[in-house]
Amino acid sequence: MLDAYGPFTLTVDELIAEGDRVYARWTQNGRHIGQVERHPPTGAQVTAMTSAVYRVEDGLIVEYWIQIDRQGITAQLQQAVTGH
Protein backbone atom coordinates (compact mmCIF):
# COMPACT_ATOMS: atom_id res chain seq x y z
CA MET A 1 0.00 0.00 0.00
CA LEU A 2 2.73 2.47 0.89
CA ASP A 3 4.62 1.80 -2.35
CA ALA A 4 1.48 2.32 -4.44
CA TYR A 5 -0.33 5.09 -2.51
CA GLY A 6 2.23 6.63 -0.15
CA PRO A 7 1.12 7.65 3.32
CA PHE A 8 -2.64 7.08 3.31
CA THR A 9 -5.52 7.63 5.68
CA LEU A 10 -7.76 4.79 6.78
CA THR A 11 -11.18 5.46 8.25
CA VAL A 12 -13.21 2.64 9.82
CA ASP A 13 -16.75 3.26 8.59
CA GLU A 14 -18.44 0.31 10.28
CA LEU A 15 -17.44 -2.34 12.82
CA ILE A 16 -19.80 -5.10 13.96
CA ALA A 17 -19.01 -8.11 16.15
CA GLU A 18 -21.23 -11.10 16.80
CA GLY A 19 -20.07 -14.42 18.22
CA ASP A 20 -16.73 -15.33 16.65
CA ARG A 21 -17.19 -13.02 13.62
CA VAL A 22 -16.17 -9.40 13.22
CA TYR A 23 -17.21 -7.34 10.19
CA ALA A 24 -15.25 -4.21 9.30
CA ARG A 25 -15.77 -1.73 6.46
CA TRP A 26 -13.24 1.01 5.82
CA THR A 27 -12.21 3.73 3.39
CA GLN A 28 -8.60 4.39 2.42
CA ASN A 29 -7.44 7.62 0.77
CA GLY A 30 -4.00 8.02 -0.76
CA ARG A 31 -2.13 9.40 -3.74
CA HIS A 32 -1.21 7.17 -6.70
CA ILE A 33 2.61 7.32 -6.48
CA GLY A 34 3.59 3.79 -7.58
CA GLN A 35 2.70 1.19 -10.20
CA VAL A 36 -0.77 -0.31 -9.58
CA GLU A 37 -1.54 -3.28 -11.81
CA ARG A 38 -0.66 -1.87 -15.27
CA HIS A 39 -1.12 1.79 -14.32
CA PRO A 40 2.01 3.93 -13.96
CA PRO A 41 1.93 6.59 -11.20
CA THR A 42 -0.40 9.53 -11.91
CA GLY A 43 -0.18 11.46 -8.63
CA ALA A 44 -3.99 11.39 -8.47
CA GLN A 45 -5.95 11.06 -5.24
CA VAL A 46 -7.41 7.52 -4.98
CA THR A 47 -10.13 6.26 -2.64
CA ALA A 48 -10.52 2.54 -1.95
CA MET A 49 -13.55 0.98 -0.28
CA THR A 50 -12.84 -2.30 1.49
CA SER A 51 -14.64 -4.67 3.83
CA ALA A 52 -13.65 -7.82 5.67
CA VAL A 53 -15.10 -10.53 7.86
CA TYR A 54 -12.74 -11.96 10.45
CA ARG A 55 -13.21 -15.16 12.44
CA VAL A 56 -11.66 -14.79 15.87
CA GLU A 57 -10.61 -17.63 18.15
CA ASP A 58 -8.93 -17.13 21.55
CA GLY A 59 -8.40 -13.45 20.74
CA LEU A 60 -6.63 -14.16 17.43
CA ILE A 61 -7.79 -13.82 13.83
CA VAL A 62 -7.82 -17.37 12.47
CA GLU A 63 -9.64 -16.75 9.16
CA TYR A 64 -10.61 -13.74 7.13
CA TRP A 65 -12.40 -12.80 3.91
CA ILE A 66 -11.64 -9.42 2.32
CA GLN A 67 -13.50 -7.58 -0.44
CA ILE A 68 -11.76 -4.70 -2.21
CA ASP A 69 -13.47 -2.49 -4.79
CA ARG A 70 -10.79 -3.11 -7.44
CA GLN A 71 -13.10 -2.00 -10.25
CA GLY A 72 -13.58 1.34 -8.49
CA ILE A 73 -9.81 1.76 -8.07
CA THR A 74 -9.22 0.90 -11.74
CA ALA A 75 -11.87 3.41 -12.84
CA GLN A 76 -10.21 6.15 -10.76
CA LEU A 77 -6.78 5.37 -12.25
CA GLN A 78 -8.16 5.32 -15.80
CA GLN A 79 -9.88 8.66 -15.18
CA ALA A 80 -6.60 10.13 -13.88
CA VAL A 81 -4.88 9.12 -17.13
CA THR A 82 -7.63 10.14 -19.57
CA GLY A 83 -9.19 13.03 -17.66
CA HIS A 84 -12.72 11.58 -18.05
Contacts in CASP RR format, 6 or more apart in sequence:
PFRMAT RR
TARGET T0000
AUTHOR 0000-0000-0000
METHOD contacts of the structure
MODEL  1
MLDAYGPFTLTVDELIAEGDRVYARWTQNGRHIGQVERHPPTGAQVTAMT
SAVYRVEDGLIVEYWIQIDRQGITAQLQQAVTGH
1 8 0 8 1.000
1 28 0 8 1.000
2 8 0 8 1.000
3 33 0 8 1.000
3 34 0 8 1.000
4 32 0 8 1.000
4 33 0 8 1.000
4 34 0 8 1.000
4 35 0 8 1.000
4 36 0 8 1.000
5 28 0 8 1.000
5 30 0 8 1.000
5 31 0 8 1.000
5 32 0 8 1.000
5 33 0 8 1.000
5 34 0 8 1.000
5 46 0 8 1.000
6 30 0 8 1.000
6 31 0 8 1.000
6 33 0 8 1.000
7 30 0 8 1.000
8 28 0 8 1.000
8 29 0 8 1.000
8 30 0 8 1.000
8 31 0 8 1.000
9 28 0 8 1.000
9 29 0 8 1.000
9 30 0 8 1.000
10 26 0 8 1.000
10 27 0 8 1.000
10 28 0 8 1.000
11 26 0 8 1.000
11 27 0 8 1.000
11 28 0 8 1.000
11 29 0 8 1.000
12 24 0 8 1.000
12 25 0 8 1.000
12 26 0 8 1.000
13 25 0 8 1.000
13 26 0 8 1.000
13 27 0 8 1.000
14 23 0 8 1.000
14 24 0 8 1.000
14 25 0 8 1.000
15 22 0 8 1.000
15 23 0 8 1.000
15 24 0 8 1.000
15 25 0 8 1.000
16 22 0 8 1.000
16 23 0 8 1.000
17 23 0 8 1.000
20 55 0 8 1.000
20 56 0 8 1.000
20 57 0 8 1.000
21 53 0 8 1.000
21 54 0 8 1.000
21 55 0 8 1.000
21 56 0 8 1.000
22 53 0 8 1.000
22 54 0 8 1.000
22 56 0 8 1.000
23 51 0 8 1.000
23 52 0 8 1.000
23 53 0 8 1.000
23 54 0 8 1.000
24 51 0 8 1.000
24 52 0 8 1.000
24 54 0 8 1.000
25 49 0 8 1.000
25 50 0 8 1.000
25 51 0 8 1.000
26 49 0 8 1.000
26 50 0 8 1.000
26 51 0 8 1.000
27 47 0 8 1.000
27 48 0 8 1.000
27 49 0 8 1.000
27 50 0 8 1.000
28 47 0 8 1.000
28 48 0 8 1.000
28 50 0 8 1.000
29 45 0 8 1.000
29 46 0 8 1.000
29 47 0 8 1.000
29 48 0 8 1.000
30 45 0 8 1.000
30 46 0 8 1.000
30 47 0 8 1.000
31 43 0 8 1.000
31 44 0 8 1.000
31 45 0 8 1.000
31 46 0 8 1.000
32 39 0 8 1.000
32 41 0 8 1.000
32 42 0 8 1.000
32 43 0 8 1.000
32 44 0 8 1.000
32 45 0 8 1.000
32 46 0 8 1.000
32 77 0 8 1.000
32 80 0 8 1.000
33 41 0 8 1.000
33 43 0 8 1.000
34 40 0 8 1.000
34 41 0 8 1.000
35 41 0 8 1.000
36 73 0 8 1.000
36 77 0 8 1.000
37 74 0 8 1.000
37 77 0 8 1.000
39 74 0 8 1.000
39 77 0 8 1.000
39 78 0 8 1.000
39 81 0 8 1.000
42 77 0 8 1.000
42 80 0 8 1.000
42 81 0 8 1.000
43 80 0 8 1.000
44 76 0 8 1.000
44 77 0 8 1.000
44 79 0 8 1.000
44 80 0 8 1.000
46 73 0 8 1.000
46 76 0 8 1.000
46 77 0 8 1.000
46 80 0 8 1.000
47 76 0 8 1.000
48 68 0 8 1.000
48 69 0 8 1.000
48 72 0 8 1.000
48 73 0 8 1.000
49 68 0 8 1.000
49 69 0 8 1.000
49 72 0 8 1.000
50 66 0 8 1.000
50 67 0 8 1.000
50 68 0 8 1.000
50 69 0 8 1.000
51 66 0 8 1.000
51 67 0 8 1.000
52 64 0 8 1.000
52 65 0 8 1.000
52 66 0 8 1.000
52 67 0 8 1.000
53 64 0 8 1.000
53 65 0 8 1.000
54 61 0 8 1.000
54 63 0 8 1.000
54 64 0 8 1.000
55 61 0 8 1.000
55 62 0 8 1.000
55 63 0 8 1.000
55 64 0 8 1.000
56 62 0 8 1.000
END
